Amino acid sequence: MNDTDLTKPFCEQIRDAAEKQTPLSITAGGSKDFYGRPGRTEQHIDTTAHCGVLGYEPSELVIQARSGTPLRDIEKLLADNGQMLAFEPPHFSETTTLGGVIATGLSGPRRPWRGAARDFVLGAGIINGKGEALRFGGQVMKNVAGYDVSRLMAGSLGTLGLITEVSLKVLPRPASEYTLKQVCDQAEAIRRFADWSSRAIPVSAACWHDDHLYLRLSGDENSTRHAQHQLGDGLLETLPDWWNSIRDQQHPFFNRLDPLWRLSIPPATPPLALDGDWFIDWGGAQRWLYSPEKPEQVRCLVASVGGHATLFRNAPENVEVFHPLPAPLLKLQQRIKHAMDPAGILNPGRLYPEL
Amino acid sequence: MDRDDFIAGLHDLPAHCILKDEAELRPYECDGLSAYRKLPWLVLLPETVEQVQSILRYCHTHKVPVVARGAGTGLSGGALPLDNGVLLSLAKFNSILDIDTANRLARVQPGVRNLAITEAVAGHGLYYAPDPSSQIACSIGGNVAENAGGVHCLKYGLTVHNIAELKLITIEGELLTIGSHALDSAGYDLLALLTGSEGLLGVIVEVTVRLLPAPEQAQVVLAAFDSVATAGQAVADIISKGILPAGLELMDTLAVRAAEDFVHAGYPVDAAAILLCELDGERHCVESQIEQVTRLLQESGATEVRRARDEAERLRFWAGRKAAFPAVGRLSPDYYCMDGTIPRQHLGKVLSTIARWSEEYGLRVANVFHAGDGNLHPLILYDANKDGELERTEEFGGRILELCIAVGGTITGEHGVGMEKINQMCVQFNEAELQQFHAIKHAFDADSLLNPGKAVPTLARCAEFGRMHVHHGELPFPELERF
């Protein structure tokens, strides 16, 4: 695909929409169209053609690219140089773009040990709801000039601005990765995860499903082999495809049309008393659930342990996708939305009806 | 508003929490940037969250501005007081409230010192990673306000990467919980927006920090170079080989000599630059990486490569680096610490330009550099008692910051904008970007009562400053075109 800069036409389209109060939806690869609320939009902006890597110097550990750049192209370029996006962004399809990765802010199995999408954002170019092209942050690791607007974009689902480009910190790929598989129940897996996470063991992913825990170790050959001895019995294998199937939700667990809950809670929380099928990821901090329980019951219990619950896929009608916010916090978020998008035309209703 | 009338209305605050006499106010006239001083109108030292709420509500009603202050170690004048507003000290909020070892979190009050967190959790084999040089004294509330860094940022991140939840009081006196004890929370990521907001958006009354398992081993290698550029290239070589050091620090000859005179770290004083490279983690991994780094440094042209023989020597190597600022302070009556960040590939060129300007201004400069993450701390040596020397120093400093922008960097890596770099904000950001900042500020604090005049300049101030924002490629430094 040819590198193209469409910032100017995007600015014009957004300015025009703001004048006419026409709600716009921002899309690219469409790989995460299922995620979030449907929103209420009349026109679309497709950022797919706005693509190209703008800068990559492996020894600086930074890559900068336009939002329409396909994720697979970025990951290929990094892999060729022995590097990676350490938050393991999901590829829900081949068409996933960088802009969508940041706008949804989703991260894969490595997240608890290496950081989330937002943690790797160093800077962003955006177009706000007034059609102004703005730059925040930069291409350096440390930058505290001005409010951190670029990280605010991560997970905002395009409701605060159209992302035109992003600079991300990248990390070296580990020399070796092994997966330890052990038989145990959910409660025991969560206990082991907490214990191992508190020790200097090179863990890079930890899942539990169907009475098995899976622990991925990353590092040099010596340290991963050594760690195995500390962890007790278990089969050690290299399972890269298995971890990708968790990251991309290609694992059979995710192959259902029922509402899929994503529960984000403190990792050491013991198993929650909710009926259903569980898949534990992020060492206990991200728990996937198909459950016959009422949505308000799920949310109430999750809130009581200090977390939040999202209907990640197949949300029933009339149930909010994202966890309700306390009134004062929602009010503040509305004011922030207004500060970025005064006419309220960017992906309105995609995150919450009020944003 | 009349000060006595204002004090009379502070019903919820005991008398011992109110400082109003000049002798009591004097210690609060500046923070770590002592070149900027102003006697505060009034200092309040609340002891409970409810008192903070009622103070802010009261200030909001009477439109009295508020400057929050932690330990006062900030280096950009962010806690510089006002002569018409309250200086709100959080010093009495100094308790560690809860340590949750299973989830690796510590819930602390904002006045708790950075190092005190690690000391409190060390028994559990855990620690709090960000370690600014002032970690003995600086408080976690201030660390959040400034998004403080330290020498381990490349591997472990800044404050923003190491906190989970904040309790914040808005200017209206409302208590908000931002973030959570999970790994993310619903809605916008306000935790990121608030970290580094320099007290302009709210007052932090509680912080939950993330803890990490203490590394099994840490080992440091010291390398000497006969030029700063060669040392800079060695840094690139290490990182290109897929090694992520826990700390990677470069000091130039003036900084090396000052540190050596001060703490006798055993540094080679005839070197043009030294590099400290620390590796930490699992024992076997550290061992093999140390060997690899030693080889790389030798190949990169180091004149000497030395591995700390034992833990005592490792700590001595670091003591020299951590004492570099006060050590340089012994060379001169005053020094001015800069904080630009640059893409590392421009290090040699930036340092040689600074050296040239140093001769032009007749002011010596020592350079201390967080080489791993590109954060440069030139220390300009001056004498405030000499007529015009502070002004020349500030002009020189301003040019260094603008040079950082010109090579694609930023005016502040970890010290914040505060009062000090407010003019350079006009160079780094254009009008629309500054207006966007003001709109965000308005969403939190419509009357601009929280830390007014800091961090984000008004457009009028930028017009007066008279320097245009310049986009990539059209630089204000014609002499830099060859870069």
Interface residues (C-beta under 8 A of the other chain):
Chain A: E57 P58 S59 E60 L61 V62 G82 Q83 G105 R111 P112 G115 A116 R118 D119 N128 E132 L134 R135 F136 G138 Q139 V140 M141 K142 N143 V144 A145 G146 Y147 D148 V149 R151 L152 A154 G155 S156 L160 L171 P172 R173 A175 A194 S197 S198 R199 A200 I201 P202 G219 D220 N222 S223 H226 A227 S264 I265 P266 P267 A268 W282 A285 Q286 G306 G307 H308 T310 F322 H323 P324 L325 P326 P328 L329 L330 L332 Q333 R335 I336 H338 A339 M340 L351 Y352 L355
Chain B: D100 T101 A102 N103 R104 L105 H124 G125 L126 E146 N147 G149 C153 L154 G157 L158 V160 H161 T170 E174 L176 T177 I178 S180 H181 A182 L183 D184 S185 A186 G187 Y188 D189 L190 A192 L193 T195 G196 S197 L201 P213 A214 P215 E216 A236 D237 I239 S240 G242 I243 L244 G281 E282 R283 H284 C285 E287 S288 Q289 T341 I342 P343 R344 Q345 H370 G372 D373 G374 N375 G408 G409 T410 I411 T412 G413 E414 H415 G416 V417 K421 M425 Q428 F429 A432 E433 Q436 F437 A439 I440 K441 H442 A443 F444 A455 V456
